[in-house]
Amino acid sequence: MLSEYIKSLGGKPRISDSLSADVRFISKRKEKVAVEVETGVTFDKRNDLLLKKVKALNRWYDDWFFVVSEASYVAKYRRFGKTLTRTNVCRKLRSYFNKWNQKTCNFGILEGQNRALPAYKVKRLKKVNGW
């Protein structure tokens, strides 16, 4: 399911069932990104394997995160890295292919950008001495 969604965004996902990441792809900004899908079994029974996987993900990928199947595991996996649920993973995946990514831009302001801010986000300067 995640790989199909990444394809629909314009990515080329690779699926793996070995010790490497479950789903990996290259973002629009040429970052190597990995998605590790977890059901909670590894955390409960093979914590040592989870630590090995985290070290490998930190070493080989620019960005990576866990996707847990149950919300109750979010707090447990958050100790090891970024953790998302099935309900909010789509927004994160879109950010890797969206030009106006919230990770690299604050309110849509980038150098050389021609997009104007809405009026309610523009701070007005106070007048000082009649100026």
C-alpha positions in Angstrom: 0.0 0.0 0.0 2.8 2.5 0.9 4.7 1.7 -2.3 1.6 2.3 -4.4 1.1 5.6 -2.8 4.7 6.6 -3.3 4.4 5.6 -7.0 1.3 7.8 -7.3 3.4 10.8 -6.0 6.0 10.2 -8.6 8.5 8.2 -6.7 10.1 4.8 -7.4 9.9 2.7 -4.3 11.8 -0.4 -3.6 10.4 -3.0 -1.3 12.7 -5.2 0.8 12.0 -8.1 3.2 15.6 -8.4 4.5 17.3 -6.5 7.3 17.3 -3.3 5.3 14.4 -0.9 5.2 10.9 -2.2 4.3 10.3 0.5 1.7 12.9 2.9 0.4 12.9 5.6 -2.2 14.6 8.8 -3.5 12.8 12.1 -2.7 12.5 15.0 -5.1 15.4 16.7 -3.4 17.6 13.5 -4.0 17.4 12.3 -0.4 17.6 8.6 0.4 14.5 7.9 2.5 13.5 4.7 4.3 10.2 3.6 5.8 10.2 0.9 8.4 6.8 -0.7 8.9 6.3 -2.2 12.3 3.5 -4.2 13.9 5.1 -4.2 17.4 6.4 -7.8 17.4 10.0 -6.7 17.0 9.7 -4.3 19.9 8.1 -6.9 22.2 10.3 -9.9 21.3 13.5 -8.9 19.5 14.6 -5.5 20.9 18.2 -6.3 20.0 17.2 -6.7 16.3 15.4 -3.3 16.5 18.6 -1.6 17.7 20.6 -3.1 14.8 18.0 -1.9 12.4 18.1 1.6 13.8 21.9 1.8 13.5 21.7 0.6 9.9 19.0 3.2 9.0 21.0 6.0 10.6 24.0 5.0 8.6 22.6 4.4 5.1 19.7 6.9 4.8 19.3 10.6 4.9 15.9 10.4 6.5 13.8 7.5 7.8 10.9 6.8 10.0 8.8 4.1 11.5 5.1 3.5 10.6 3.3 1.5 13.3 0.1 -0.4 12.8 -1.3 0.4 16.2 -1.3 3.9 17.9 -0.4 2.3 21.2 3.1 1.6 19.9 3.9 5.2 18.9 5.4 6.1 22.3 7.5 2.9 22.4 9.0 3.3 19.0 9.5 7.1 19.3 12.5 6.4 21.6 14.3 5.0 18.5 13.3 7.5 15.8 10.5 9.4 14.1 7.3 7.4 14.4 4.1 7.8 12.5 0.8 6.0 12.3 -1.2 4.8 9.3 -3.4 7.9 9.6 -0.6 10.5 9.2 2.0 8.8 7.1 0.4 10.1 3.8 1.1 13.7 4.7 4.7 12.9 5.5 5.2 11.0 2.2 3.7 13.9 0.2 6.2 16.2 1.8 9.1 14.4 0.1 7.6 15.1 -3.3 5.8 18.4 -2.7 7.7 21.5 -3.8 6.4 23.5 -0.8 7.7 21.1 1.8 7.2 22.2 5.4 10.6 20.7 6.3 12.4 23.2 4.1 10.1 26.1 4.0 8.5 28.3 6.7 5.1 29.6 5.6 6.0 29.0 2.0 9.0 31.4 2.0 12.0 30.3 0.0 14.7 32.2 -1.8 13.6 33.1 -5.3 10.0 32.2 -4.6 7.4 34.4 -6.3 4.5 33.2 -4.1 2.9 35.9 -1.9 1.9 35.3 1.7 -1.7 35.7 2.7 -2.5 39.0 4.4 -3.1 37.5 7.8 0.5 36.1 7.9 2.2 39.3 7.1 3.4 41.3 10.2 2.9 45.0 10.0 5.7 47.2 11.2 5.0 49.7 14.0 5.3 53.4 13.1 8.2 55.0 14.9 8.5 58.8 15.1 6.1 59.3 12.3 7.6 56.8 9.9 
